[in-house]
Amino acid sequence: QVPLVESGAGLVQPGRSPRLSCPSSRLTFSAYTMTWYRQASENQRELVARITSGENTNYADSVKGRFTISRDNAKDTLYLQMNNLKPEDTAVYYCNAHRPVPIGASYELDYWGQGTQVTVSS
C-alpha cells in the first residue's frame, strides 16, 4: 500500500482555485517534512511548497502569493490550495514525505505519491 495518494485538480480553467490533497497512511505524519513537487512534461521535478513538522513553510517564487501549503496532523493529510491558476502551472503534482535518519542508517524515510495531473486550460 502506497503511503501517500494525491488527489484533486484535473482539468481546470485559468483563474480557478482548486485544492490538492495528500492523505497518508502508515506514517507518523506529524514527524515528517511534507513537500509538494511538480513536473511539467520533460522538465525536471521542481519544489512547489514545503511545510516542516513545525509548520514552517517555503514556496517556489513562481507560486508565492498564489499557493498555500497546509497540513492537518489530526487527519494525516497534506493540502495545497492553488489560487488563480495559470497555464504554466500545468504539471503532475507529487506529494513527498521526508524524515531525517541517523547518519549511517541503512534505511531511509522518504516517500512519494504517484502524482496527480493538473492541467490549466480554457
Secondary structure, DSSP 8 states (H G I E B T S, - for coil): --SB--B--EEE-TT---EEEEEB-SS-GGGSEEEEEEE-TTS--EEEEEE-TT--EEE-TTTTTTEEEEEETTTTEEEEEE-S--GGG-EEEEEEEEE---TT-S--EEEE---EEEEE--
